[in-house]
C-alpha cells in the first residue's frame, strides 16, 4: 500500500509500505479520509515530537475490512473514526482519570503508523462507530472537534459570556461554533485572512477583526471595555499568546490551545496575572470527548460543510502540507 512515511526532520517520503499481520485486538481500516493538521507540519519541520520512522496522520476515519480474532466490539464493513491517543491505563495519571496526561501516551500518526495511507492497523479500542450519513471528509474532523470540545470544557464558558478567539483556522472556526453552543453571547474572531474572517462572520461571529488593519486590544476594548470573559488562543504563536493575556478582563480566563513550536517563550508580567486575577489554562488533546464530537457533527451542532477543503491522494502529501502552511485552503484532506 502507499503511505506517507516520516523518516526525520524534513524527510517525508511516499513509499510502498507492507502491512504486518493483525494482532488479536486490532482491526484493519481502509482509510476513507485523513485530515492534515498543524501538528503534522510541525513534525515534518522538526518542531514537534514524534517517533520516526512513522506513517503520519492522526485525524482519520475509514471502514473496517479485517479484524483480529478477539475483536467482538466491531464488525467488518463498519465505518469508524479513530481516536489516535493511546494511554497505558496504569500510570499515576491514568489512575486519576487523566488519561490524556498519561506518562506513556502514544499516538497513531505520531508514534505509531497512522492514517496517511491506504490502510491502517488500529487497536479496536480506539475505534468509534460512525453512521453512513456522514461524508468521509466530515469524518476526518471528529478528532479535531473532540480536541476542541475538551478546550471548551477547560475554558468554562458561562451563558452570556464574551469570548475572543485568536486564529481562524479549522480549530478557531470550530471553537467559534462551540463557544456559541456553550452559550457565549458575544464572540469575536481575530484573523488576518479575509476568507477565514468571512467564514466566521457567516458562522455567527459577533465581530471579526483583521489584526493587520487595527490594534486588536483597542478594537476589543471598544466592544468590551472591561475585556473578554474568555480568550482562546488558537494560532499557536508566541505573539498571539502574549496578546491573549492582554485581552482578558479582570477575573477572566485565557486558554492556550494553539500549539506553539517547542522552545517558544513569551514575556509575562506576573503582577498583571495577580492584579487581574487571571485564570490561565492549557488544553491538551481529547480525553473522553470523542463520542461527544461525533454527536455534535451528526446533529449539525458543529458543521464543516462551508470549510474550503483541498483533497489530495497520498502521492500529493507534500502539496497538502504546503496548502496548510500557506493557508491556500482552510483544510487539506488526504483521500487515499
C-alpha positions as CSV (number, residue, x, y, z in Angstrom):
1,X,0.0,0.0,0.0
2,X,1.0,3.6,-0.4
3,X,1.8,5.6,2.7
4,X,3.4,8.9,3.7
5,X,6.4,7.9,5.8
6,X,8.1,10.4,8.0
7,X,11.8,9.4,8.5
8,X,13.2,12.5,10.3
9,X,13.3,16.3,10.1
10,X,12.3,17.5,6.6
11,X,12.2,13.9,5.3
12,X,8.8,12.7,4.3
13,X,8.5,10.0,1.6
14,X,5.7,8.4,-0.2
15,X,6.5,4.7,0.0
16,X,5.1,1.3,-0.7
17,X,4.5,0.1,2.8
18,X,3.9,-3.5,3.7
19,X,1.3,-4.3,6.4
20,X,2.2,-6.6,9.3
21,X,-0.2,-9.3,10.5
22,X,-3.0,-8.1,12.7
23,X,-2.8,-8.7,16.4
24,X,-5.7,-10.3,18.2
25,X,-7.1,-6.9,19.4
26,X,-6.6,-4.9,16.3
27,X,-8.6,-4.0,13.2
28,X,-7.5,-3.2,9.6
29,X,-9.1,0.0,8.3
30,X,-9.5,1.0,4.7
31,X,-8.8,4.7,5.2
32,X,-11.5,7.0,3.6
33,X,-10.1,10.4,4.6
34,X,-7.3,11.8,6.8
35,X,-7.0,15.4,7.7
36,X,-3.8,17.4,7.6
37,X,-3.1,19.1,11.0
38,X,-0.7,21.8,12.1
39,X,0.9,19.1,14.2
40,X,1.8,17.2,11.0
41,X,3.5,20.3,9.7
42,X,5.4,20.8,13.0
43,X,6.5,17.2,13.0
44,X,7.9,17.4,9.4
45,X,9.7,20.7,10.3
46,X,11.1,19.1,13.5
47,X,9.4,21.4,15.9
48,X,7.0,18.8,17.4
49,X,7.8,15.5,18.8
50,X,7.4,12.2,17.0
51,X,8.9,8.7,16.8
52,X,10.2,8.1,13.3
53,X,10.0,6.3,11.1
54,X,6.2,6.6,11.2
55,X,3.3,7.0,8.9
56,X,1.8,10.4,9.6
57,X,-1.9,11.2,10.1
58,X,-3.9,11.3,13.3
59,X,-7.2,12.8,12.0
60,X,-8.8,9.9,10.1
61,X,-11.7,7.6,9.6
62,X,-12.5,4.6,7.3
63,X,-14.1,1.2,7.0
64,X,-13.1,-2.0,8.9
65,X,-12.0,-4.7,6.4
66,X,-10.5,-7.2,8.8
67,X,-10.2,-7.8,12.5
68,X,-8.2,-9.8,15.0
69,X,-9.8,-12.9,16.4
70,X,-10.5,-11.3,19.8
71,X,-12.3,-8.3,18.4
72,X,-16.1,-8.5,19.1
73,X,-17.0,-4.8,19.5
74,X,-16.7,-4.0,15.8
75,X,-17.6,-5.8,12.6
76,X,-16.2,-5.9,9.1
77,X,-17.8,-3.3,6.9
78,X,-18.3,-0.9,9.8
79,X,-17.4,2.8,9.4
80,X,-15.3,4.1,12.2
81,X,-13.4,7.2,13.3
82,X,-10.1,6.7,15.0
83,X,-9.1,8.2,18.3
84,X,-5.3,8.3,17.9
85,X,-4.3,8.8,21.5
86,X,-3.5,5.6,23.4
87,X,-3.0,5.7,27.2
88,X,-1.3,3.0,29.2
89,X,-4.1,2.7,31.8
90,X,-1.6,2.0,34.6
91,X,0.4,5.2,35.4
92,X,-0.4,7.6,38.1
93,X,-2.2,10.0,35.7
94,X,-4.3,7.2,34.1
95,X,-5.3,6.0,37.6
96,X,-6.5,9.6,38.4
97,X,-8.6,9.6,35.2
98,X,-6.2,12.0,33.4
99,X,-5.6,9.6,30.5
100,X,-4.5,12.5,28.2
101,X,-1.6,13.2,30.5
102,X,-0.5,9.5,30.6
103,X,3.2,9.1,31.3
104,X,3.5,6.7,28.4
105,X,1.0,8.2,26.0
106,X,1.4,7.2,22.4
107,X,-0.5,8.4,19.3
108,X,-1.3,6.9,15.9
109,X,0.3,9.1,13.3
110,X,2.9,10.4,15.8
111,X,4.5,7.3,17.5
112,X,2.6,4.5,15.7
113,X,1.7,4.3,12.0
114,X,-1.3,6.5,11.3
115,X,-3.8,7.4,8.6
116,X,-1.9,9.0,5.7
117,X,-2.0,5.6,3.9
118,X,-4.4,3.4,2.0
119,X,-4.8,1.2,5.1
120,X,-4.2,1.5,8.8
121,X,-3.9,-1.0,11.6
122,X,-5.6,0.3,14.7
123,X,-6.3,-1.1,18.2
124,X,-10.1,-1.9,18.2
125,X,-10.5,0.1,21.4
126,X,-9.5,3.3,19.5
127,X,-12.4,2.9,17.0
128,X,-15.7,4.8,17.3
129,X,-18.7,3.7,15.2
130,X,-19.9,6.2,12.6
131,X,-23.2,6.3,10.6
132,X,-23.3,6.0,6.9
133,X,-24.8,9.5,6.5
134,X,-21.5,11.4,7.4
135,X,-19.3,12.2,4.4
136,X,-15.8,10.9,4.5
137,X,-14.3,14.4,4.7
138,X,-16.5,15.2,7.6
139,X,-15.5,12.0,9.4
140,X,-11.9,13.3,9.4
141,X,-13.0,16.2,11.6
142,X,-14.1,14.0,14.5
143,X,-10.6,14.1,16.1
144,X,-10.1,17.9,15.9
145,X,-13.6,18.5,17.1
146,X,-13.0,16.2,20.1
147,X,-9.9,18.2,21.0
148,X,-11.9,21.5,20.7
149,X,-14.7,20.1,22.9
150,X,-12.1,19.5,25.6
151,X,-10.9,23.0,25.1
152,X,-14.4,24.4,25.6
153,X,-14.7,22.3,28.8
154,X,-11.5,23.8,30.1
155,X,-12.5,27.3,29.2
156,X,-15.7,27.0,31.3
157,X,-17.7,29.4,29.2
158,X,-20.8,30.6,31.0
159,X,-24.1,31.6,29.4
160,X,-23.8,35.2,28.3
161,X,-20.0,35.4,28.3
162,X,-18.0,37.4,25.8
163,X,-15.4,35.2,24.1
164,X,-12.5,36.2,21.9
165,X,-10.9,33.6,19.7
166,X,-7.5,34.3,18.2
167,X,-6.9,32.4,14.9
168,X,-9.4,31.4,12.3
169,X,-8.1,28.1,11.0
170,X,-10.2,25.0,11.3
171,X,-9.8,24.8,15.1
172,X,-10.6,28.5,15.5
173,X,-13.8,28.1,13.4
174,X,-14.8,25.0,15.3
175,X,-14.1,26.8,18.6
176,X,-16.3,29.7,17.5
177,X,-19.2,27.3,16.8
178,X,-18.7,25.5,20.1
179,X,-18.5,28.8,22.1
180,X,-21.9,29.7,20.7
181,X,-23.2,26.2,21.6
182,X,-21.9,26.7,25.1
183,X,-23.9,29.9,25.5
184,X,-21.5,32.8,24.6
185,X,-23.5,35.9,23.9
186,X,-20.7,37.9,22.1
187,X,-18.0,36.2,20.0
188,X,-15.0,37.8,18.4
189,X,-12.6,36.2,16.0
190,X,-9.2,37.7,15.3
191,X,-7.8,36.6,11.9
192,X,-5.7,38.2,9.2
193,X,-7.0,36.1,6.3
194,X,-10.1,37.6,4.7
195,X,-11.7,34.3,3.7
196,X,-11.4,33.0,7.2
197,X,-13.0,36.1,8.6
198,X,-15.8,35.9,6.2
199,X,-16.5,32.2,7.2
200,X,-16.5,33.2,10.9
201,X,-19.0,36.0,10.2
202,X,-21.2,33.6,8.3
203,X,-21.0,31.2,11.2
204,X,-22.4,33.9,13.6
205,X,-19.4,35.7,15.0
206,X,-20.5,39.0,16.6
207,X,-17.3,40.6,15.2
208,X,-14.3,39.7,13.1
209,X,-11.0,41.7,13.4
210,X,-8.1,41.9,11.0
211,X,-5.0,42.3,13.1
212,X,-3.2,43.9,10.2
213,X,-5.6,46.8,10.0
214,X,-6.4,47.7,13.6
215,X,-4.9,47.5,17.0
216,X,-6.6,44.3,18.3
217,X,-6.5,45.4,22.0
218,X,-8.1,48.7,21.2
219,X,-10.7,47.1,18.9
220,X,-11.7,44.5,21.6
221,X,-11.8,47.2,24.3
222,X,-14.2,49.2,22.1
223,X,-16.7,46.3,22.2
224,X,-15.8,45.1,25.7
225,X,-14.5,47.9,27.9
226,X,-13.5,45.6,30.7
227,X,-12.1,42.9,28.4
228,X,-13.3,39.4,27.4
229,X,-14.6,36.8,29.8
230,X,-12.7,34.1,27.9
231,X,-9.9,34.4,25.4
232,X,-8.9,31.2,23.5
233,X,-5.6,31.3,21.6
234,X,-5.8,29.0,18.5
235,X,-3.0,30.4,16.3
236,X,-0.1,28.8,18.1
237,X,2.3,31.8,18.0
238,X,4.1,33.4,20.9
239,X,2.9,36.8,19.8
240,X,-0.7,35.8,19.8
241,X,-0.3,34.0,23.2
242,X,1.0,37.3,24.6
243,X,-1.9,39.2,23.0
244,X,-4.4,36.8,24.6
245,X,-3.2,37.8,28.1
246,X,-3.9,41.4,27.3
247,X,-7.5,40.9,26.0
248,X,-9.0,39.2,29.1
249,X,-10.9,41.1,31.7
250,X,-10.0,41.1,35.4
251,X,-11.0,37.7,36.6
252,X,-11.1,36.3,33.1
253,X,-9.8,33.1,31.6
254,X,-7.0,32.7,29.0
255,X,-6.7,29.4,27.3
256,X,-3.6,28.3,25.3
257,X,-4.9,25.9,22.8
258,X,-2.7,26.6,19.7
259,X,0.5,24.6,19.5
260,X,3.5,26.9,19.7
261,X,6.8,25.4,18.4
262,X,8.8,23.6,21.1
263,X,11.1,26.0,23.0
264,X,9.0,29.1,22.3
265,X,8.7,31.6,25.1
266,X,6.8,34.9,25.7
267,X,7.2,37.7,28.2
268,X,4.8,37.5,31.1
269,X,4.3,40.1,33.8
270,X,3.3,38.2,36.9
271,X,2.0,41.3,38.6
272,X,-0.7,41.6,35.9
273,X,-1.7,38.0,36.3
274,X,-2.0,38.7,40.0
275,X,-3.7,42.1,39.7
276,X,-6.2,40.8,37.1
277,X,-6.6,37.5,38.9
278,X,-6.4,35.7,35.6
279,X,-7.0,32.0,35.1
280,X,-4.5,30.7,32.6
281,X,-5.3,27.1,31.3
282,X,-3.8,24.8,28.8
283,X,-5.9,22.3,26.7
284,X,-4.2,19.1,25.6
285,X,-5.8,16.6,23.2
286,X,-9.2,14.9,23.8
287,X,-9.8,12.9,27.0
288,X,-13.3,11.3,26.9
289,X,-14.7,13.6,24.2
290,X,-14.7,11.5,21.1
291,X,-18.3,10.4,21.3
292,X,-19.4,13.9,22.0
293,X,-17.6,15.1,18.9
294,X,-19.4,12.5,16.8
295,X,-22.8,13.6,18.2
296,X,-22.1,17.2,17.5
297,X,-21.2,16.5,13.9
298,X,-24.1,14.1,13.4
299,X,-26.6,16.5,14.8
300,X,-25.2,19.5,12.9
301,X,-24.4,21.5,16.1
302,X,-20.9,21.8,14.6
303,X,-20.7,21.9,10.8
304,X,-17.8,21.9,8.4
305,X,-19.8,22.0,5.2
306,X,-18.7,25.5,4.3
307,X,-15.0,24.9,5.0
308,X,-12.8,25.2,1.9
309,X,-11.2,21.8,1.6
310,X,-8.4,20.7,-0.8
311,X,-8.3,17.0,-1.5
312,X,-5.1,15.1,-2.3
313,X,-4.1,11.5,-2.9
314,X,-1.3,10.0,-0.7
315,X,1.1,11.0,-3.5
316,X,0.1,14.6,-3.0
317,X,1.0,14.8,0.7
318,X,3.7,17.4,0.1
319,X,1.3,19.6,-1.7
320,X,-1.3,19.0,1.0
321,X,1.2,20.2,3.7
322,X,2.1,23.2,1.5
323,X,-1.6,24.1,1.3
324,X,-1.8,24.0,5.0
325,X,1.4,26.1,5.6
326,X,0.4,28.8,3.1
327,X,-3.4,28.8,4.0
328,X,-4.3,28.1,0.4
329,X,-7.4,26.3,1.8
330,X,-8.9,26.0,5.2
331,X,-8.3,22.3,5.4
332,X,-6.2,19.8,3.5
333,X,-7.6,16.2,3.3
334,X,-5.8,13.1,2.1
335,X,-8.2,10.8,0.3
336,X,-6.2,7.6,-0.2
